[in-house]
Amino acid sequence: MKKVLIRPLVTEKMTDLTESQNKYGFVVDINANKIEIAKAIKKKFEVDVVAVNTIKNKGKSRTQFTRKGRFTGKTPKYKKAIVTLKEGQTIDLFGEV
Protein backbone atom coordinates (compact mmCIF):
# COMPACT_ATOMS: atom_id res chain seq x y z
CA MET A 1 0.00 0.00 0.00
CA LYS A 2 1.40 3.37 -0.95
CA LYS A 3 1.65 6.26 1.45
CA VAL A 4 -0.77 8.91 0.15
CA LEU A 5 -0.31 11.70 2.74
CA ILE A 6 3.28 12.86 3.10
CA ARG A 7 3.02 15.91 5.39
CA PRO A 8 0.67 18.79 6.23
CA LEU A 9 1.23 22.08 4.43
CA VAL A 10 1.65 24.76 7.10
CA THR A 11 2.04 28.24 5.61
CA GLU A 12 0.48 31.62 6.31
CA LYS A 13 -1.85 31.27 3.34
CA MET A 14 -3.04 27.80 4.40
CA THR A 15 -3.55 29.00 7.98
CA ASP A 16 -5.79 31.81 6.68
CA LEU A 17 -7.76 29.34 4.53
CA THR A 18 -8.16 27.02 7.52
CA GLU A 19 -9.56 29.78 9.71
CA SER A 20 -11.85 31.36 7.11
CA GLN A 21 -13.00 28.51 4.83
CA ASN A 22 -12.25 25.27 6.75
CA LYS A 23 -9.66 24.10 4.16
CA TYR A 24 -6.48 22.17 4.98
CA GLY A 25 -3.40 21.66 2.81
CA PHE A 26 -1.27 18.53 2.48
CA VAL A 27 1.68 17.45 0.39
CA VAL A 28 0.62 14.14 -1.13
CA ASP A 29 2.05 11.38 -3.32
CA ILE A 30 2.59 12.59 -6.89
CA ASN A 31 0.51 9.68 -8.27
CA ALA A 32 -2.40 9.90 -5.80
CA ASN A 33 -5.80 10.86 -7.16
CA LYS A 34 -8.56 12.85 -5.44
CA ILE A 35 -10.49 9.75 -4.34
CA GLU A 36 -7.44 8.20 -2.67
CA ILE A 37 -6.63 11.50 -0.94
CA ALA A 38 -10.18 11.85 0.40
CA LYS A 39 -10.17 8.26 1.71
CA ALA A 40 -6.78 8.75 3.39
CA ILE A 41 -7.93 11.96 5.12
CA LYS A 42 -11.17 10.32 6.26
CA LYS A 43 -9.34 7.26 7.63
CA LYS A 44 -6.54 9.15 9.39
CA PHE A 45 -8.46 12.07 10.92
CA GLU A 46 -12.04 10.66 11.02
CA VAL A 47 -13.65 13.66 9.30
CA ASP A 48 -15.98 14.07 6.32
CA VAL A 49 -14.35 15.47 3.17
CA VAL A 50 -16.51 17.72 0.98
CA ALA A 51 -14.00 18.55 -1.80
CA VAL A 52 -10.41 17.92 -2.82
CA ASN A 53 -8.43 20.26 -5.09
CA THR A 54 -4.99 19.21 -6.30
CA ILE A 55 -2.03 21.15 -7.67
CA LYS A 56 1.11 19.64 -9.28
CA ASN A 57 4.32 21.65 -8.90
CA LYS A 58 7.12 20.96 -11.38
CA GLY A 59 10.71 20.88 -10.19
CA LYS A 60 12.79 23.94 -11.06
CA SER A 61 16.28 23.87 -12.51
CA ARG A 62 18.97 25.28 -10.25
CA THR A 63 22.59 26.13 -11.05
CA GLN A 64 25.38 26.37 -8.50
CA PHE A 65 28.90 27.60 -9.21
CA THR A 66 31.70 25.93 -7.26
CA ARG A 67 35.49 25.79 -7.51
CA LYS A 68 35.26 22.69 -9.63
CA GLY A 69 32.84 24.25 -12.10
CA ARG A 70 29.15 24.60 -12.68
CA PHE A 71 26.71 22.14 -11.11
CA THR A 72 23.16 21.89 -12.45
CA GLY A 73 20.36 20.12 -10.65
CA LYS A 74 16.60 20.13 -10.11
CA THR A 75 14.37 20.67 -7.13
CA PRO A 76 11.91 17.81 -6.57
CA LYS A 77 8.42 17.85 -8.06
CA TYR A 78 5.51 17.40 -5.67
CA LYS A 79 1.73 17.51 -5.46
CA LYS A 80 -0.38 19.57 -3.07
CA ALA A 81 -3.95 18.81 -2.05
CA ILE A 82 -6.32 21.38 -0.54
CA VAL A 83 -9.08 19.53 1.31
CA THR A 84 -12.39 21.13 2.28
CA LEU A 85 -14.07 19.60 5.33
CA LYS A 86 -17.72 19.45 6.33
CA GLU A 87 -18.77 22.50 8.30
CA GLY A 88 -18.14 22.20 12.02
CA GLN A 89 -15.33 19.64 11.67
CA THR A 90 -11.64 20.36 12.22
CA ILE A 91 -8.28 18.59 12.05
CA ASP A 92 -5.84 18.92 14.93
CA LEU A 93 -2.55 18.89 13.00
CA PHE A 94 -0.26 19.49 15.97
CA GLY A 95 -1.92 17.12 18.44
CA GLU A 96 -0.37 17.25 21.89
CA VAL A 97 2.49 19.66 21.27
C-alpha positions as CSV (number, residue, x, y, z in Angstrom):
1,M,0.0,0.0,0.0
2,K,1.4,3.4,-0.9
3,K,1.6,6.3,1.5
4,V,-0.8,8.9,0.2
5,L,-0.3,11.7,2.7
6,I,3.3,12.9,3.1
7,R,3.0,15.9,5.4
8,P,0.7,18.8,6.2
9,L,1.2,22.1,4.4
10,V,1.6,24.8,7.1
11,T,2.0,28.2,5.6
12,E,0.5,31.6,6.3
13,K,-1.8,31.3,3.3
14,M,-3.0,27.8,4.4
15,T,-3.6,29.0,8.0
16,D,-5.8,31.8,6.7
17,L,-7.8,29.3,4.5
18,T,-8.2,27.0,7.5
19,E,-9.6,29.8,9.7
20,S,-11.9,31.4,7.1
21,Q,-13.0,28.5,4.8
22,N,-12.2,25.3,6.8
23,K,-9.7,24.1,4.2
24,Y,-6.5,22.2,5.0
25,G,-3.4,21.7,2.8
26,F,-1.3,18.5,2.5
27,V,1.7,17.4,0.4
28,V,0.6,14.1,-1.1
29,D,2.1,11.4,-3.3
30,I,2.6,12.6,-6.9
31,N,0.5,9.7,-8.3
32,A,-2.4,9.9,-5.8
33,N,-5.8,10.9,-7.2
34,K,-8.6,12.8,-5.4
35,I,-10.5,9.8,-4.3
36,E,-7.4,8.2,-2.7
37,I,-6.6,11.5,-0.9
38,A,-10.2,11.8,0.4
39,K,-10.2,8.3,1.7
40,A,-6.8,8.7,3.4
41,I,-7.9,12.0,5.1
42,K,-11.2,10.3,6.3
43,K,-9.3,7.3,7.6
44,K,-6.5,9.1,9.4
45,F,-8.5,12.1,10.9
46,E,-12.0,10.7,11.0
47,V,-13.6,13.7,9.3
48,D,-16.0,14.1,6.3
49,V,-14.4,15.5,3.2
50,V,-16.5,17.7,1.0
51,A,-14.0,18.6,-1.8
52,V,-10.4,17.9,-2.8
53,N,-8.4,20.3,-5.1
54,T,-5.0,19.2,-6.3
55,I,-2.0,21.2,-7.7
56,K,1.1,19.6,-9.3
57,N,4.3,21.6,-8.9
58,K,7.1,21.0,-11.4
59,G,10.7,20.9,-10.2
60,K,12.8,23.9,-11.1
61,S,16.3,23.9,-12.5
62,R,19.0,25.3,-10.2
63,T,22.6,26.1,-11.0
64,Q,25.4,26.4,-8.5
65,F,28.9,27.6,-9.2
66,T,31.7,25.9,-7.3
67,R,35.5,25.8,-7.5
68,K,35.3,22.7,-9.6
69,G,32.8,24.2,-12.1
70,R,29.2,24.6,-12.7
71,F,26.7,22.1,-11.1
72,T,23.2,21.9,-12.4
73,G,20.4,20.1,-10.6
74,K,16.6,20.1,-10.1
75,T,14.4,20.7,-7.1
76,P,11.9,17.8,-6.6
77,K,8.4,17.9,-8.1
78,Y,5.5,17.4,-5.7
79,K,1.7,17.5,-5.5
80,K,-0.4,19.6,-3.1
81,A,-3.9,18.8,-2.1
82,I,-6.3,21.4,-0.5
83,V,-9.1,19.5,1.3
84,T,-12.4,21.1,2.3
85,L,-14.1,19.6,5.3
86,K,-17.7,19.4,6.3
87,E,-18.8,22.5,8.3
88,G,-18.1,22.2,12.0
89,Q,-15.3,19.6,11.7
90,T,-11.6,20.4,12.2
91,I,-8.3,18.6,12.0
92,D,-5.8,18.9,14.9
93,L,-2.5,18.9,13.0
94,F,-0.3,19.5,16.0
95,G,-1.9,17.1,18.4
96,E,-0.4,17.3,21.9
97,V,2.5,19.7,21.3
